């Protein structure tokens, strides 16, 4: 049950109100931004909520059950802190959103109307529309393990437990030229064999594309230059002088886990699990019906 501040409740009962809506957005890179639909800046909780940002929202649809709250944020890319580059770079994907109803004459009188995250973001003609997702959205996500031959862990996560920044498994370099957002060249990569970084990650450490990453599709060492190609181009093209990091890739096979990373104790796959053809099989005269191992 939502409890209103006594001062705000008295203000609402007065009839004539001085109310505004305030937004606090915490991006995936930790940047906190405040916006308000009032005509002047408001401040509370250590955050300044900027006016005249062109940010608005549709009516909030909230329920007392577990259904997902549904709303949409609409804004113009007019404020200096709301840029198309940051949206394309994914810095607002999954960002935490808190919406307050505030008495702008006394910001201490306020009530939280919504808490959730940003969902799908659409852009067109200098305007963006972002879906708001409530806290119950997480209950729609599947949980549990999948039983299949390849490893289900992500290299470096809590299940894998391998440190991808261990010596010999990563390299950092300065970008010499900006040819593409998906193809890069390392002037010195002879210390790693061909394909060492395939399936791994390229992370931008500085510049306008800082924080962006991509999965490595191809990794070859040719004519004293290491050429790396990503599966998908980065949303923002790095420029000359940007620092970047390459991390070793894993193809999820038990041989790779054991020989390349020496981490087989944490392997999360089931390489010897019987397939569907075995489940549908039956004894035949010419077969080996001795109950032995199915793995080769």
C-alpha positions in Angstrom: 0.0 0.0 0.0 1.3 3.4 -1.0 1.5 5.9 1.9 1.4 9.6 1.0 3.5 12.2 2.8 1.2 14.1 5.2 2.1 17.5 3.7 1.5 16.2 0.1 -1.8 14.7 1.1 -3.0 18.0 2.6 -1.8 19.8 -0.5 -3.8 17.5 -2.8 -6.9 18.0 -0.6 -6.6 21.8 -0.9 -7.9 21.7 -4.5 -5.4 24.1 -6.2 -2.1 22.2 -6.6 1.4 23.0 -7.6 2.5 19.6 -8.9 5.2 18.5 -11.3 6.6 15.2 -12.4 10.3 14.4 -12.0 12.4 11.7 -13.6 15.6 10.2 -12.4 17.5 8.0 -14.9 20.5 5.9 -14.0 22.2 4.7 -17.1 24.1 1.5 -17.6 27.4 3.3 -17.3 26.5 4.8 -13.9 25.6 8.3 -15.1 22.6 9.8 -13.2 20.3 12.3 -15.0 17.3 14.2 -13.7 14.5 15.7 -15.7 11.2 17.5 -14.9 8.2 18.8 -16.8 8.2 21.9 -14.6 9.3 25.3 -16.1 12.3 25.6 -13.7 14.9 23.2 -12.3 14.1 21.3 -9.1 16.5 19.6 -6.7 16.1 16.9 -4.1 17.9 13.7 -3.0 21.2 15.0 -4.3 19.9 15.2 -7.9 19.1 18.3 -10.0 16.0 17.7 -12.2 16.5 19.9 -15.3 13.5 21.8 -16.8 12.9 22.4 -20.6 14.3 19.0 -21.6 11.4 18.0 -23.9 10.8 14.9 -21.9 7.2 13.8 -21.3 5.3 10.6 -20.5 2.0 9.0 -21.3 -0.4 8.1 -18.4 1.0 5.4 -16.1 -1.0 2.2 -16.0 -0.3 0.5 -12.7 -1.9 -2.5 -11.0 -1.9 -4.1 -7.5 -1.0 -7.5 -9.0 2.1 -8.9 -10.8 1.2 -7.6 -14.3 3.8 -5.4 -15.8 3.3 -1.6 -15.4 2.9 -0.1 -18.8 3.9 3.4 -19.8 6.0 5.2 -22.5 8.4 8.1 -22.3 8.6 10.5 -25.2 11.2 13.2 -25.7 13.0 15.4 -28.2 16.7 15.1 -28.5 17.1 18.8 -27.6 18.8 18.7 -24.2 22.6 18.5 -24.2 22.5 15.4 -22.0 20.1 13.5 -24.2 22.0 12.7 -27.4 21.3 10.4 -30.2 24.9 9.0 -29.9 24.3 7.8 -26.4 21.0 6.2 -27.3 22.5 4.4 -30.3 25.4 3.3 -28.1 23.0 1.5 -25.8 23.8 3.6 -22.8 20.1 3.9 -22.0 19.2 0.2 -22.5 17.9 -1.2 -19.3 18.5 2.1 -17.5 16.8 2.4 -14.1 13.9 4.9 -14.0 12.3 6.5 -11.0 9.3 8.9 -11.4 8.2 11.3 -8.7 5.1 13.4 -8.3 6.4 16.5 -6.5 5.0 19.7 -5.1 7.4 22.2 -6.8 6.7 24.8 -4.1 8.1 22.3 -1.5 10.0 19.4 -3.1 10.1 17.6 0.3 6.4 16.8 -0.4 6.6 14.1 -3.0 5.6 10.5 -3.8 7.2 7.9 -6.0 4.8 7.0 -8.8 7.0 4.5 -10.7 10.2 2.5 -10.4 11.4 0.3 -13.2 13.6 0.4 -16.3 13.8 1.5 -19.9 12.8 -1.1 -22.5 12.7 -0.8 -26.2 13.8 2.6 -27.5 12.7 3.9 -30.9 14.1 7.0 -32.7 12.8 9.0 -35.6 13.1 12.6 -36.8 15.0 13.9 -33.7 12.4 12.3 -31.3 12.7 9.2 -29.2 10.1 6.9 -27.6 11.1 4.6 -24.8 9.0 1.8 -23.2 8.9 1.8 -19.4 9.0 -1.6 -17.7 8.0 -2.2 -14.1 9.9 -4.2 -11.5 7.7 -7.2 -12.2 9.1 -7.5 -15.7 12.0 -9.6 -14.3 9.4 -12.3 -13.4 8.8 -12.9 -17.1 12.5 -13.9 -17.7 13.2 -17.7 -17.9 15.5 -19.0 -15.2 17.3 -22.3 -14.7 19.9 -24.3 -16.6 19.7 -25.7 -20.1 21.1 -29.2 -20.6 23.1 -29.4 -23.8 26.5 -30.5 -24.9 28.2 -27.1 -25.0 29.0 -25.0 -21.9 26.2 -22.6 -20.9 28.4 -20.2 -18.9 29.7 -16.9 -20.2 33.5 -16.6 -20.1 34.4 -14.8 -16.9 30.9 -15.0 -15.2 30.2 -16.5 -11.7 29.7 -20.0 -13.2 32.8 -20.0 -15.3 35.0 -18.3 -12.6 37.8 -17.8 -15.1 39.4 -14.3 -15.1 39.6 -13.1 -18.7 42.2 -10.5 -17.6 44.7 -13.1 -16.7 48.1 -12.7 -18.3 48.2 -14.2 -21.8 44.4 -13.9 -22.3 44.0 -10.3 -23.3 45.8 -7.4 -25.0 45.3 -3.6 -25.0 46.2 -1.4 -27.9 45.8 2.2 -29.2 43.8 2.5 -32.4 46.0 3.7 -35.2 43.2 4.6 -37.7 39.4 4.6 -37.9 38.7 2.5 -41.0 35.5 0.9 -39.8 33.3 0.3 -36.7 33.6 -3.5 -37.2 37.2 -4.1 -38.5 40.3 -3.2 -36.6 44.0 -3.7 -36.9 46.6 -4.3 -34.2 50.1 -3.2 -35.0 51.6 -5.8 -32.6 49.7 -9.0 -32.1 52.3 -11.6 -32.8 52.2 -13.0 -29.2 48.9 -14.8 -29.9 48.1 -17.6 -32.3 45.5 -17.2 -35.1 41.9 -17.4 -33.8 42.9 -16.8 -30.2 40.4 -14.0 -29.9 37.6 -15.5 -32.0 34.4 -15.6 -29.9 35.9 -13.2 -27.5 35.2 -9.5 -26.8 36.6 -6.2 -28.0 36.0 -3.4 -25.5 36.6 0.3 -26.1 38.3 1.9 -23.1 38.4 5.6 -24.0 36.9 8.2 -26.4 33.4 8.7 -27.6 32.7 5.0 -27.9 34.0 4.3 -24.3 32.2 1.3 -22.8 31.0 -0.2 -26.0 31.9 -3.8 -26.8 31.4 -6.3 -29.6 31.9 -10.0 -30.2 34.8 -11.1 -32.3 33.9 -12.9 -35.5 37.3 -13.3 -37.1 40.9 -13.0 -35.8 43.9 -13.5 -38.1 47.6 -12.5 -38.0 48.7 -11.5 -41.4 51.9 -9.6 -42.6 52.9 -8.4 -39.1 49.4 -7.0 -38.5 46.6 -8.6 -36.5 43.2 -8.1 -38.2 40.1 -8.4 -36.1 36.5 -8.4 -37.4 33.3 -8.1 -35.2 30.0 -9.8 -35.8 28.2 -6.5 -35.6 29.6 -2.9 -36.0 29.8 -0.8 -32.9 27.1 1.8 -32.5 29.8 4.6 -32.4 32.9 4.4 -34.5 36.1 4.6 -32.4 38.6 7.2 -33.6 42.4 7.3 -33.8 44.1 7.3 -30.4 41.3 5.5 -28.6 42.4 2.7 -26.3 40.9 -0.8 -26.8 41.1 -4.2 -25.2 40.8 -7.7 -26.8 39.8 -10.6 -24.6 40.3 -14.3 -25.5 37.4 -16.2 -27.0 35.8 -19.5 -26.0 33.9 -21.8 -28.3 32.1 -23.6 -25.4 33.7 -27.0 -26.2 35.2 -29.1 -23.4 38.5 -29.4 -25.2 38.8 -25.6 -25.3 37.9 -25.3 -21.6 40.5 -27.9 -20.6 43.4 -27.1 -22.9 43.1 -23.3 -23.5 41.8 -22.1 -20.2 42.7 -25.0 -17.9 39.3 -24.5 -16.3 37.5 -27.9 -16.9 36.4 -28.2 -13.3 34.0 -25.3 -13.9 32.8 -26.6 -17.3 29.0 -26.1 -17.4 28.1 -28.3 -20.4 27.1 -32.0 -20.8 29.2 -33.4 -23.6 28.2 -37.0 -23.0 24.4 -36.5 -22.7 22.5 -38.8 -25.0 20.9 -37.3 -28.0 17.3 -37.6 -29.3 18.3 -40.4 -31.7 19.4 -42.5 -28.7 16.1 -41.8 -26.9 14.2 -43.2 -29.9 16.5 -46.2 -30.5 15.7 -49.9 -30.0 17.8 -53.1 -30.0 18.8 -54.6 -33.3 20.6 -57.8 -34.1 23.5 -56.1 -35.8 24.0 -53.5 -33.0 26.0 -53.6 -29.8 23.4 -54.2 -27.2 25.8 -54.6 -24.2 24.8 -51.6 -22.1 28.1 -50.0 -22.6 29.0 -46.3 -22.7 27.4 -44.2 -25.5 30.2 -41.7 -25.6 33.0 -42.2 -28.1 
